[in-house]
Amino acid sequence: MRFYVIKLPRFLSFIISKILWLFRGRKEKKAY
């Protein structure tokens, strides 16, 4: 259980950063 608690935040942060990066890329494409 502790292993998951330590591993999850890193995994979530990675997913969130990836989603934000994709969202930002879409926004930039729309701007052009």
KOLGU-4560 file (N, C-alpha, C; in nm, 3 decimals, padded with zeros to 5 digits):
<recs>
<n_xx: 00.084 n_yy: -00.121 n_zz: 00.000 ca_xx: 00.000 ca_yy: 00.000 ca_zz: 00.000 c_xx: 00.087 c_yy: 00.126 c_zz: 00.000 mol: A seq: 1 type: MET>
<n_xx: 00.190 n_yy: 00.126 n_zz: 00.081 ca_xx: 00.279 ca_yy: 00.243 ca_zz: 00.088 c_xx: 00.347 c_yy: 00.265 c_zz: -00.047 mol: A seq: 2 type: ARG>
<n_xx: 00.383 n_yy: 00.156 n_zz: -00.112 ca_xx: 00.449 ca_yy: 00.164 ca_zz: -00.243 c_xx: 00.361 c_yy: 00.241 c_zz: -00.342 mol: A seq: 3 type: PHE>
<n_xx: 00.231 n_yy: 00.209 n_zz: -00.342 ca_xx: 00.137 ca_yy: 00.276 ca_zz: -00.432 c_xx: 00.127 c_yy: 00.424 c_zz: -00.399 mol: A seq: 4 type: TYR>
<n_xx: 00.123 n_yy: 00.455 n_zz: -00.270 ca_xx: 00.111 ca_yy: 00.595 ca_zz: -00.226 c_xx: 00.231 c_yy: 00.676 c_zz: -00.276 mol: A seq: 5 type: VAL>
<n_xx: 00.348 n_yy: 00.613 n_zz: -00.276 ca_xx: 00.470 ca_yy: 00.683 ca_zz: -00.319 c_xx: 00.473 c_yy: 00.691 c_zz: -00.472 mol: A seq: 6 type: ILE>
<n_xx: 00.427 n_yy: 00.585 n_zz: -00.539 ca_xx: 00.436 ca_yy: 00.577 ca_zz: -00.685 c_xx: 00.325 c_yy: 00.660 c_zz: -00.752 mol: A seq: 7 type: LYS>
<n_xx: 00.206 n_yy: 00.661 n_zz: -00.693 ca_xx: 00.091 ca_yy: 00.728 ca_zz: -00.755 c_xx: 00.115 c_yy: 00.876 c_zz: -00.784 mol: A seq: 8 type: LEU>
<n_xx: 00.158 n_yy: 00.957 n_zz: -00.688 ca_xx: 00.176 ca_yy: 01.101 ca_zz: -00.714 c_xx: 00.263 c_yy: 01.129 c_zz: -00.835 mol: A seq: 9 type: PRO>
<n_xx: 00.371 n_yy: 01.056 n_zz: -00.849 ca_xx: 00.463 ca_yy: 01.075 ca_zz: -00.962 c_xx: 00.390 c_yy: 01.041 c_zz: -01.093 mol: A seq: 10 type: ARG>
<n_xx: 00.316 n_yy: 00.931 n_zz: -01.092 ca_xx: 00.242 ca_yy: 00.887 ca_zz: -01.211 c_xx: 00.135 c_yy: 00.989 c_zz: -01.248 mol: A seq: 11 type: PHE>
<n_xx: 00.062 n_yy: 01.038 n_zz: -01.146 ca_xx: -00.044 ca_yy: 01.137 ca_zz: -01.170 c_xx: 00.016 c_yy: 01.266 c_zz: -01.224 mol: A seq: 12 type: LEU>
<n_xx: 00.124 n_yy: 01.311 n_zz: -01.164 ca_xx: 00.188 ca_yy: 01.436 ca_zz: -01.208 c_xx: 00.233 c_yy: 01.422 c_zz: -01.354 mol: A seq: 13 type: SER>
<n_xx: 00.282 n_yy: 01.303 n_zz: -01.390 ca_xx: 00.325 ca_yy: 01.279 ca_zz: -01.528 c_xx: 00.207 c_yy: 01.289 c_zz: -01.625 mol: A seq: 14 type: PHE>
<n_xx: 00.095 n_yy: 01.227 n_zz: -01.587 ca_xx: -00.025 ca_yy: 01.230 ca_zz: -01.672 c_xx: -00.078 c_yy: 01.373 c_zz: -01.684 mol: A seq: 15 type: ILE>
<n_xx: -00.084 n_yy: 01.443 n_zz: -01.570 ca_xx: -00.136 ca_yy: 01.581 ca_zz: -01.569 c_xx: -00.050 c_yy: 01.669 c_zz: -01.658 mol: A seq: 16 type: ILE>
<n_xx: 00.081 n_yy: 01.656 n_zz: -01.645 ca_xx: 00.173 ca_yy: 01.739 ca_zz: -01.725 c_xx: 00.154 c_yy: 01.709 c_zz: -01.873 mol: A seq: 17 type: SER>
<n_xx: 00.134 n_yy: 01.581 n_zz: -01.907 ca_xx: 00.115 ca_yy: 01.542 ca_zz: -02.046 c_xx: -00.015 c_yy: 01.600 c_zz: -02.101 mol: A seq: 18 type: LYS>
<n_xx: -00.122 n_yy: 01.592 n_zz: -02.020 ca_xx: -00.253 ca_yy: 01.645 ca_zz: -02.063 c_xx: -00.243 c_yy: 01.796 c_zz: -02.083 mol: A seq: 19 type: ILE>
<n_xx: -00.177 n_yy: 01.864 n_zz: -01.989 ca_xx: -00.162 ca_yy: 02.010 ca_zz: -01.999 c_xx: -00.082 c_yy: 02.046 c_zz: -02.124 mol: A seq: 20 type: LEU>
<n_xx: 00.022 n_yy: 01.968 n_zz: -02.152 ca_xx: 00.106 ca_yy: 01.994 ca_zz: -02.269 c_xx: 00.023 c_yy: 01.979 c_zz: -02.398 mol: A seq: 21 type: TRP>
<n_xx: -00.059 n_yy: 01.873 n_zz: -02.404 ca_xx: -00.144 ca_yy: 01.851 ca_zz: -02.521 c_xx: -00.246 c_yy: 01.963 c_zz: -02.534 mol: A seq: 22 type: LEU>
<n_xx: -00.306 n_yy: 02.003 n_zz: -02.421 ca_xx: -00.407 ca_yy: 02.109 ca_zz: -02.421 c_xx: -00.345 c_yy: 02.240 c_zz: -02.469 mol: A seq: 23 type: PHE>
<n_xx: -00.225 n_yy: 02.269 n_zz: -02.421 ca_xx: -00.156 ca_yy: 02.392 ca_zz: -02.459 c_xx: -00.125 c_yy: 02.388 c_zz: -02.610 mol: A seq: 24 type: ARG>
<n_xx: -00.083 n_yy: 02.272 n_zz: -02.660 ca_xx: -00.052 ca_yy: 02.257 ca_zz: -02.802 c_xx: -00.176 c_yy: 02.281 c_zz: -02.887 mol: A seq: 25 type: GLY>
<n_xx: -00.290 n_yy: 02.230 n_zz: -02.842 ca_xx: -00.416 ca_yy: 02.251 ca_zz: -02.914 c_xx: -00.451 c_yy: 02.399 c_zz: -02.916 mol: A seq: 26 type: ARG>
<n_xx: -00.435 n_yy: 02.464 n_zz: -02.803 ca_xx: -00.468 ca_yy: 02.606 ca_zz: -02.792 c_xx: -00.382 c_yy: 02.687 c_zz: -02.888 mol: A seq: 27 type: LYS>
<n_xx: -00.254 n_yy: 02.653 n_zz: -02.895 ca_xx: -00.162 ca_yy: 02.724 ca_zz: -02.984 c_xx: -00.203 c_yy: 02.703 c_zz: -03.130 mol: A seq: 28 type: GLU>
<n_xx: -00.244 n_yy: 02.581 n_zz: -03.163 ca_xx: -00.287 ca_yy: 02.550 ca_zz: -03.301 c_xx: -00.411 c_yy: 02.631 c_zz: -03.336 mol: A seq: 29 type: LYS>
<n_xx: -00.502 n_yy: 02.644 n_zz: -03.240 ca_xx: -00.626 ca_yy: 02.720 ca_zz: -03.263 c_xx: -00.593 c_yy: 02.867 c_zz: -03.285 mol: A seq: 30 type: LYS>
<n_xx: -00.495 n_yy: 02.918 n_zz: -03.212 ca_xx: -00.458 ca_yy: 03.060 ca_zz: -03.221 c_xx: -00.410 c_yy: 03.093 c_zz: -03.362 mol: A seq: 31 type: ALA>
<n_xx: -00.335 n_yy: 03.001 n_zz: -03.422 ca_xx: -00.279 ca_yy: 03.029 ca_zz: -03.555 c_xx: -00.386 c_yy: 03.024 c_zz: -03.664 mol: A seq: 32 type: TYR>
</recs>
